Amino acid sequence: MTPSLRSVACGPVELRLMTPRVAQELFVLARDPDVSRYLSWPPHETVEDSLRFIHDARSLWERHLAWLPGIFATDSGRLLGCIGISGIDRANARAELGTWLGTPHQGQGCNVPAKSALLAAAFGELDLRRIELLVRVDNDRSLRAVRALPGVRDEGVQAERIVQQGIAYDAAAFALLRSEYDAAAWPTATVNVGSPQL
Ligand SMILES: CC(C)(COP(=O)(O)OP(=O)(O)OC[C@H]1O[C@@H](n2cnc3c(N)ncnc32)[C@H](O)[C@@H]1OP(=O)(O)O)[C@@H](O)C(=O)NCCC(=O)NCCS
């Protein structure tokens, strides 16, 4: 993997690693329990939690284990949410994709452009072949959103695949393959390489 990925732009969104400067913006979005209800982390309680999240994301990228950029609005530069690929498995060229948007930014047409931008980087710069998505079977909104993605494979339900706050949940498993990826079916994304801004 190359560490030279700087940002990816797609329509209304740009993906880039967050800096400590956006910790307050992240906190405002991530303290909302509706956002993280189906996710692996609890709502942020203080801005320190958000700062830690930002530092962890940068550290994971430096170690080539994950790329967890913020989703920023192209026009205003505001932080809208986060996306990322984690659990990067170089040996098998695979990783897991996750997305969350702050409540005011859901239903605004940002989800597909953010995923398009992420996939352009994952199948390009990051040289991955298989991107997996796991969705709790009770997360109806996310299931609808994932099933509508071009070329997504439905790989069935995995029992007790996700454990959150000590409770095991079944997960619907999906995958996108580079060999089946049709960039023309997605909104156009532009990958910018170079060192991430500090
Ligand atoms: C999942 C998420 C990224 C999708 O982004 P989004 O901008 O909300 O996506 P959309 O508005 O296109 O909604 C997706 C679909 O769900 C539908 N939907 C909206 N609210 C819904 C609800 N409460 N229940 C079921 N479906 C719902 C939408 O109508 C849309 O379907 P359609 O395209 O057939 O009309 C976003 O909702 C989110 O961040 N959720 C919280 C975090 C999360 O659960 N992340 C995913 C973890 S796997």
The ligand as an SDF file (V2000), in Angstrom:
LIG
                    3D

 48 50  0  0  0  0  0  0  0  0999 V2000
  -26.3690    4.4250    6.4400 C   0  0  0  0  0  0  0  0  0  0  0  0
  -26.1630    5.8660    5.9690 C   0  0  0  0  0  0  0  0  0  0  0  0
  -24.6850    6.1120    5.6960 C   0  0  0  0  0  0  0  0  0  0  0  0
  -26.9380    6.0140    4.6160 C   0  0  0  0  0  0  0  0  0  0  0  0
  -26.8420    7.3520    4.1680 O   0  0  0  0  0  0  0  0  0  0  0  0
  -28.1740    8.1930    3.8690 P   0  0  0  0  0  0  0  0  0  0  0  0
  -27.7990    9.5110    3.3120 O   0  0  0  0  0  0  0  0  0  0  0  0
  -29.0000    8.1980    5.1080 O   0  0  0  0  0  0  0  0  0  0  0  0
  -28.8470    7.2850    2.7630 O   0  0  0  0  0  0  0  0  0  0  0  0
  -30.2520    7.5000    2.0600 P   0  0  0  0  0  0  0  0  0  0  0  0
  -30.9140    8.7570    2.5240 O   0  0  0  0  0  0  0  0  0  0  0  0
  -29.9860    7.3410    0.6040 O   0  0  0  0  0  0  0  0  0  0  0  0
  -31.1280    6.3070    2.6080 O   0  0  0  0  0  0  0  0  0  0  0  0
  -30.9690    5.0120    2.1350 C   0  0  0  0  0  0  0  0  0  0  0  0
  -32.3370    4.3930    1.8950 C   0  0  0  0  0  0  0  0  0  0  0  0
  -32.9860    4.1750    3.1580 O   0  0  0  0  0  0  0  0  0  0  0  0
  -34.2950    4.7460    3.1220 C   0  0  0  0  0  0  0  0  0  0  0  0
  -34.6080    5.1570    4.4900 N   0  0  0  0  0  0  0  0  0  0  0  0
  -34.5180    6.3850    5.0270 C   0  0  0  0  0  0  0  0  0  0  0  0
  -34.8660    6.3210    6.3280 N   0  0  0  0  0  0  0  0  0  0  0  0
  -35.1860    5.0400    6.6000 C   0  0  0  0  0  0  0  0  0  0  0  0
  -35.6180    4.3360    7.7570 C   0  0  0  0  0  0  0  0  0  0  0  0
  -35.7930    4.9640    8.9170 N   0  0  0  0  0  0  0  0  0  0  0  0
  -35.8460    3.0090    7.6580 N   0  0  0  0  0  0  0  0  0  0  0  0
  -35.6590    2.3550    6.4880 C   0  0  0  0  0  0  0  0  0  0  0  0
  -35.2420    2.9590    5.3440 N   0  0  0  0  0  0  0  0  0  0  0  0
  -35.0170    4.2860    5.4180 C   0  0  0  0  0  0  0  0  0  0  0  0
  -34.1560    5.8700    2.1340 C   0  0  0  0  0  0  0  0  0  0  0  0
  -35.4250    6.2540    1.6030 O   0  0  0  0  0  0  0  0  0  0  0  0
  -33.2830    5.2560    1.0820 C   0  0  0  0  0  0  0  0  0  0  0  0
  -33.9910    4.3370    0.2860 O   0  0  0  0  0  0  0  0  0  0  0  0
  -34.4090    4.6930   -1.2140 P   0  0  0  0  0  0  0  0  0  0  0  0
  -33.1040    5.0400   -1.9110 O   0  0  0  0  0  0  0  0  0  0  0  0
  -35.0340    3.4410   -1.7010 O   0  0  0  0  0  0  0  0  0  0  0  0
  -35.3160    5.8670   -1.1000 O   0  0  0  0  0  0  0  0  0  0  0  0
  -26.7030    6.8940    6.9960 C   0  0  0  0  0  0  0  0  0  0  0  0
  -28.0990    6.7390    7.1570 O   0  0  0  0  0  0  0  0  0  0  0  0
  -26.0300    6.7910    8.3630 C   0  0  0  0  0  0  0  0  0  0  0  0
  -24.9640    7.3650    8.5640 O   0  0  0  0  0  0  0  0  0  0  0  0
  -26.6610    6.0560    9.3230 N   0  0  0  0  0  0  0  0  0  0  0  0
  -26.1150    5.9630   10.6850 C   0  0  0  0  0  0  0  0  0  0  0  0
  -24.8270    5.1420   10.7500 C   0  0  0  0  0  0  0  0  0  0  0  0
  -24.9900    3.7660   10.1380 C   0  0  0  0  0  0  0  0  0  0  0  0
  -25.9140    3.0220   10.4410 O   0  0  0  0  0  0  0  0  0  0  0  0
  -24.0390    3.4350    9.2380 N   0  0  0  0  0  0  0  0  0  0  0  0
  -24.0270    2.1760    8.5180 C   0  0  0  0  0  0  0  0  0  0  0  0
  -23.4550    1.1020    9.3400 C   0  0  0  0  0  0  0  0  0  0  0  0
  -23.4810   -0.4610    8.4400 S   0  0  0  0  0  0  0  0  0  0  0  0
  1  2  1  0
  2  3  1  0
  2  4  1  0
  2 36  1  0
  4  5  1  0
  5  6  1  0
  6  7  2  0
  6  8  1  0
  6  9  1  0
  9 10  1  0
 10 11  2  0
 10 12  1  0
 10 13  1  0
 13 14  1  0
 14 15  1  0
 15 16  1  0
 15 30  1  0
 16 17  1  0
 17 18  1  0
 17 28  1  0
 18 19  1  0
 18 27  1  0
 19 20  2  0
 20 21  1  0
 21 22  1  0
 21 27  2  0
 22 23  1  0
 22 24  2  0
 24 25  1  0
 25 26  2  0
 26 27  1  0
 28 29  1  0
 28 30  1  0
 30 31  1  0
 31 32  1  0
 32 33  2  0
 32 34  1  0
 32 35  1  0
 36 37  1  0
 36 38  1  0
 38 39  2  0
 38 40  1  0
 40 41  1  0
 41 42  1  0
 42 43  1  0
 43 44  2  0
 43 45  1  0
 45 46  1  0
 46 47  1  0
 47 48  1  0
M  END
$$$$
